Amino acid sequence: MIYFIAGFFFGSIAAMMLYSIVVSGRINNLEYQNERLMFELENKKKELVAYRCMYASSYDGFEETK
């Protein structure tokens, strides 16, 4: 009976350690992916601002005639 309890205890500890290793790898992967996507989003925002500034003045003074 003592071997069963000790095996259950050490088995649960080993399972928790294995699970934490797998989960920490997944979390690191998601953090890297999030960082990469945020960098790409910032670049797209900068490109959008540059595009708006480039073409903002092309319609200045334009008035529709009816």
CNS distance restraints for C-alpha pairs under 8 A (distance, minus, plus):
assign (resid   1 and name CA) (resid   5 and name CA) 6.46 0.50 0.50
assign (resid   2 and name CA) (resid   6 and name CA) 6.05 0.50 0.50
assign (resid   3 and name CA) (resid   7 and name CA) 5.80 0.50 0.50
assign (resid   4 and name CA) (resid   8 and name CA) 5.98 0.50 0.50
assign (resid   5 and name CA) (resid   9 and name CA) 6.07 0.50 0.50
assign (resid   6 and name CA) (resid  10 and name CA) 6.08 0.50 0.50
assign (resid   7 and name CA) (resid  11 and name CA) 5.66 0.50 0.50
assign (resid   8 and name CA) (resid  12 and name CA) 6.01 0.50 0.50
assign (resid   9 and name CA) (resid  13 and name CA) 6.36 0.50 0.50
assign (resid  10 and name CA) (resid  14 and name CA) 6.13 0.50 0.50
assign (resid  11 and name CA) (resid  15 and name CA) 6.08 0.50 0.50
assign (resid  12 and name CA) (resid  16 and name CA) 6.11 0.50 0.50
assign (resid  13 and name CA) (resid  17 and name CA) 6.23 0.50 0.50
assign (resid  14 and name CA) (resid  18 and name CA) 6.17 0.50 0.50
assign (resid  15 and name CA) (resid  19 and name CA) 6.02 0.50 0.50
assign (resid  16 and name CA) (resid  20 and name CA) 6.06 0.50 0.50
assign (resid  17 and name CA) (resid  21 and name CA) 6.26 0.50 0.50
assign (resid  18 and name CA) (resid  22 and name CA) 6.32 0.50 0.50
assign (resid  19 and name CA) (resid  23 and name CA) 6.02 0.50 0.50
assign (resid  20 and name CA) (resid  24 and name CA) 5.83 0.50 0.50
assign (resid  21 and name CA) (resid  25 and name CA) 6.26 0.50 0.50
assign (resid  22 and name CA) (resid  26 and name CA) 6.40 0.50 0.50
assign (resid  23 and name CA) (resid  27 and name CA) 6.11 0.50 0.50
assign (resid  24 and name CA) (resid  28 and name CA) 6.12 0.50 0.50
assign (resid  25 and name CA) (resid  29 and name CA) 6.22 0.50 0.50
assign (resid  26 and name CA) (resid  30 and name CA) 6.21 0.50 0.50
assign (resid  27 and name CA) (resid  31 and name CA) 6.11 0.50 0.50
assign (resid  28 and name CA) (resid  32 and name CA) 6.18 0.50 0.50
assign (resid  29 and name CA) (resid  33 and name CA) 6.17 0.50 0.50
assign (resid  30 and name CA) (resid  34 and name CA) 5.99 0.50 0.50
assign (resid  31 and name CA) (resid  35 and name CA) 6.12 0.50 0.50
assign (resid  32 and name CA) (resid  36 and name CA) 6.19 0.50 0.50
assign (resid  33 and name CA) (resid  37 and name CA) 6.16 0.50 0.50
assign (resid  34 and name CA) (resid  38 and name CA) 6.08 0.50 0.50
assign (resid  35 and name CA) (resid  39 and name CA) 6.20 0.50 0.50
assign (resid  36 and name CA) (resid  40 and name CA) 6.25 0.50 0.50
assign (resid  37 and name CA) (resid  41 and name CA) 6.05 0.50 0.50
assign (resid  38 and name CA) (resid  42 and name CA) 6.18 0.50 0.50
assign (resid  39 and name CA) (resid  43 and name CA) 6.33 0.50 0.50
assign (resid  40 and name CA) (resid  44 and name CA) 6.25 0.50 0.50
assign (resid  41 and name CA) (resid  45 and name CA) 6.18 0.50 0.50
assign (resid  42 and name CA) (resid  46 and name CA) 6.25 0.50 0.50
assign (resid  43 and name CA) (resid  47 and name CA) 6.20 0.50 0.50
assign (resid  44 and name CA) (resid  48 and name CA) 6.08 0.50 0.50
assign (resid  45 and name CA) (resid  49 and name CA) 6.21 0.50 0.50
assign (resid  46 and name CA) (resid  50 and name CA) 6.19 0.50 0.50
assign (resid  47 and name CA) (resid  51 and name CA) 6.04 0.50 0.50
assign (resid  48 and name CA) (resid  52 and name CA) 6.08 0.50 0.50
assign (resid  49 and name CA) (resid  53 and name CA) 6.13 0.50 0.50
assign (resid  50 and name CA) (resid  54 and name CA) 6.05 0.50 0.50
assign (resid  51 and name CA) (resid  55 and name CA) 6.26 0.50 0.50
assign (resid  52 and name CA) (resid  56 and name CA) 5.47 0.50 0.50
assign (resid  53 and name CA) (resid  57 and name CA) 7.42 0.50 0.50
assign (resid  55 and name CA) (resid  59 and name CA) 7.94 0.50 0.50
assign (resid  56 and name CA) (resid  60 and name CA) 7.51 0.50 0.50
